[in-house]
Amino acid sequence: MIGKINKIVRKYSIVELISYALYSVYLICLQWIGTFFFRLKVIFWNIQIGTNSKVTGKFLFFKYPGSKINIGNNFTSISLSSRAMATSIFSPTCIKTLSDSSKILIGNGVGLNGTSITARSKTIKIGDHVMIAANVTIMDSDFHVVFPPEGRLTNPGYEFDAGIEIGENVWIGTRCTILKGVRIGKNSVIAAGSIVSKSIPENVVAGGIPAKVIRNLETTKKGSKRK
């Protein structure tokens, strides 16, 4: 053990090691505080959660009376830029339901990073082990009618809302937007910066504005085996 420590000390600057250690302790403290207040908010808003949640930074809830927010086991959320993040987070993780018919159902082992999820009147379902990178927005509504223009401020257009389903093991890249009525199949990857306005099948990489299938992950896997 002493030899290993000496090897580390010779490889790295003492100042760097001390800075790294202090920042690591700081992050542990932030996670403890964030998780504590997250659990208080869960009680306040009457939200169902599983075990072993870990939250770093702020977490915002708004739950309309009669709506439902369920979060599974081993949930994680990061709402600040840290050593664990490859990019900066613009705002805290925020989960909102805006009517008594809306539901947000989050499975086990899901990770959010400065994610905004808003269900106005429908159901947003996120499957087990979904990874959502920084600054992703998910919403089941346009919040205003598109046409005629004079009705945009007065007509909320609830009839045009549509639910969202994200399958298990999906990976959503940073700064993506997931729009109403979308279903993303299990195991798929959504490239960074994409706007998903139509459903994506399972086991593919999709990206772009609007997002389209780029390649099939199953075909890639089979092809690599033949080499």
C-alpha positions in Angstrom: 0.0 0.0 0.0 2.8 2.4 0.9 4.6 1.6 -2.3 1.4 2.4 -4.3 1.0 5.7 -2.5 4.6 6.7 -3.2 4.1 5.8 -6.9 1.0 8.1 -7.1 2.8 10.9 -5.3 5.8 10.6 -7.8 3.4 10.6 -10.8 1.2 13.6 -9.8 1.7 17.0 -8.2 0.9 17.1 -4.4 -1.1 20.3 -5.1 -3.2 18.5 -7.7 -3.8 15.5 -5.5 -4.9 17.7 -2.6 -7.2 19.7 -4.9 -8.7 16.5 -6.3 -9.3 15.1 -2.8 -10.9 18.2 -1.5 -13.2 18.5 -4.5 -14.2 14.9 -4.2 -15.2 15.4 -0.6 -17.1 18.6 -1.7 -19.1 16.5 -4.3 -19.9 13.9 -1.7 -21.3 16.6 0.6 -23.3 18.1 -2.3 -24.8 14.6 -3.1 -25.7 14.0 0.5 -27.4 17.5 0.8 -29.1 17.1 -2.6 -30.5 13.7 -1.8 -31.7 14.8 1.6 -33.7 17.7 0.2 -34.9 15.5 -2.7 -36.5 13.1 -0.2 -38.1 16.0 1.6 -39.6 17.2 -1.6 -40.9 13.8 -2.5 -42.8 13.6 0.8 -44.1 17.2 0.3 -45.4 16.5 -3.2 -46.6 12.9 -2.4 -44.4 11.3 -5.1 -43.7 7.6 -5.1 -40.0 6.7 -5.2 -38.0 3.5 -4.9 -34.8 2.9 -2.9 -31.3 4.2 -3.2 -31.9 7.5 -5.0 -28.8 9.8 -5.3 -29.3 13.4 -6.2 -26.5 16.0 -6.7 -27.6 19.7 -6.9 -31.1 21.1 -7.1 -34.1 19.1 -8.1 -37.4 20.9 -8.9 -40.9 19.3 -8.7 -44.3 20.6 -9.5 -47.2 18.0 -9.2 -50.7 18.9 -10.1 -53.3 17.5 -7.7 -54.5 14.1 -8.8 -51.6 13.6 -11.2 -48.9 10.9 -10.7 -45.1 10.9 -10.5 -43.5 7.6 -9.9 -39.7 7.1 -9.7 -38.1 3.6 -9.5 -35.1 2.2 -7.6 -31.5 3.4 -8.0 -32.5 6.8 -9.5 -29.7 9.4 -10.0 -29.9 13.0 -10.9 -27.1 15.6 -11.4 -28.0 19.2 -11.6 -24.6 20.8 -11.6 -21.4 20.6 -13.6 -18.9 18.3 -11.9 -16.1 15.8 -12.7 -18.8 13.3 -13.6 -20.1 15.5 -16.4 -18.6 15.8 -19.9 -20.4 19.1 -20.4 -22.0 22.0 -18.5 -25.5 21.7 -17.2 -27.7 24.7 -17.9 -30.4 24.3 -15.3 -31.6 22.0 -12.5 -33.5 18.7 -13.2 -37.2 19.6 -13.3 -40.2 17.3 -13.3 -43.7 18.7 -13.7 -47.2 17.5 -14.2 -49.8 20.2 -15.2 -53.2 18.5 -15.0 -54.9 15.7 -13.0 -54.6 13.4 -16.1 -50.9 13.7 -16.5 -48.4 11.0 -15.4 -44.6 10.7 -15.3 -43.4 7.2 -14.8 -39.7 6.6 -14.4 -38.2 3.1 -14.2 -35.3 1.6 -12.3 -31.7 2.7 -12.7 -32.6 5.9 -14.7 -30.1 8.7 -14.7 -31.0 12.4 -15.4 -28.6 15.3 -15.9 -30.2 18.7 -15.8 -33.3 17.2 -17.5 -36.6 18.9 -18.0 -39.7 16.6 -18.1 -43.2 18.1 -18.5 -46.4 16.2 -18.8 -49.3 18.6 -19.4 -52.1 16.1 -19.8 -50.7 12.7 -21.0 -48.3 10.0 -19.8 -44.5 10.2 -20.2 -43.0 6.8 -19.5 -39.2 6.2 -19.2 -38.0 2.6 -19.1 -35.4 0.9 -16.9 -31.8 1.9 -17.2 -32.3 4.9 -19.5 -29.4 7.3 -19.6 -30.3 10.9 -20.3 -27.3 13.3 -20.8 -27.2 17.0 -19.9 -29.8 19.6 -20.9 -32.4 17.3 -22.5 -36.1 18.4 -22.7 -39.0 16.0 -22.8 -42.6 17.3 -23.2 -46.0 15.9 -24.2 -47.4 19.2 -25.6 -46.9 22.2 -27.9 -48.7 24.2 -25.2 -50.4 26.4 -27.8 -52.2 25.7 -31.0 -50.1 26.2 -34.1 -52.8 27.7 -36.3 -54.6 30.2 -36.6 -51.9 32.5 -35.2 -54.4 34.7 -33.3 -55.4 31.7 -31.2 -51.9 30.9 -29.9 -52.2 33.0 -26.8 -55.7 32.0 -25.9 -56.1 28.3 -27.1 -54.0 25.8 -25.1 -54.8 23.0 -27.6 -55.1 20.1 -25.0 -56.6 17.9 -27.7 -53.3 17.8 -29.5 -51.2 16.5 -26.6 -49.8 13.1 -27.0 -47.9 10.7 -24.6 -44.2 9.7 -24.8 -42.6 6.3 -24.2 -38.8 5.8 -24.0 -37.9 2.1 -23.9 -35.4 0.5 -21.6 -31.6 1.0 -22.1 -32.1 4.0 -24.3 -29.3 6.6 -24.3 -30.3 10.2 -25.1 -27.4 12.5 -25.9 -26.9 16.0 -24.6 -29.2 18.9 -25.7 -31.8 16.7 -27.3 -35.5 17.6 -27.4 -38.1 14.8 -27.3 -41.5 16.0 -28.5 -45.1 14.8 -28.0 -46.3 11.4 -29.4 -42.8 9.9 -29.7 -41.9 6.4 -28.9 -38.2 5.4 -28.7 -37.5 1.7 -28.9 -35.4 -0.1 -26.4 -31.6 0.0 -26.6 -31.5 2.9 -29.1 -29.2 5.9 -29.0 -30.2 9.4 -29.8 -27.3 11.6 -31.0 -26.5 14.9 -29.3 -28.5 17.9 -30.3 -31.3 16.0 -32.0 -35.0 16.9 -32.1 -37.1 13.8 -31.9 -40.5 14.5 -33.4 -41.3 11.0 -34.8 -41.0 7.6 -33.3 -37.6 5.7 -33.4 -37.4 1.9 -33.6 -35.4 -0.2 -31.2 -31.7 -1.0 -31.6 -30.7 1.9 -33.7 -28.7 5.1 -33.7 -30.8 8.1 -34.6 -29.9 11.8 -34.9 -30.6 15.1 -36.7 -33.3 17.7 -36.9 -35.7 16.0 -37.2 -34.1 12.8 -35.9 -33.8 9.9 -38.4 -32.3 6.5 -38.2 -28.5 6.6 -39.0 -27.6 3.0 -38.5 -28.8 -0.3 -37.0 -27.0 -1.4 -33.9 -27.9 -5.1 -34.5 -26.4 -5.1 -38.0 -23.3 -3.4 -36.8 -22.9 -6.0 -34.1 -23.4 -8.9 -36.5 -21.0 -7.4 -39.0 -18.3 -7.0 -36.4 -18.5 -10.7 -35.5 -17.9 -11.7 -39.1 -14.6 -9.8 -39.2 
